[in-house]
């Protein structure tokens, strides 16, 4: 199961937050500080929804520089080759 976690961080802390999460969470497959509505996006892949919940509540949301999180769960994923076939 894959989840996209959008983070709002305290000013000037997004890079440190991303680096800290990448070190602490082995399920992270992508972590970026970004411009826009959110300050960072983390992509994690875990075996179950319970695992994602545990990562969110026990690790990510305990970071003192994170103000708000919003999580989107992947409904269905297409590989690059599958997407090319449909276009």
Secondary structure, DSSP 8 states (H G I E B T S, - for coil): -EEEEEEEESTT-HHHHHHHHHHH-TTEEEEEE-SSSSSEEEEEE-SSHHHHHHHHHHTGGG-TTEEEEEEEE-S----HHHHHHH-
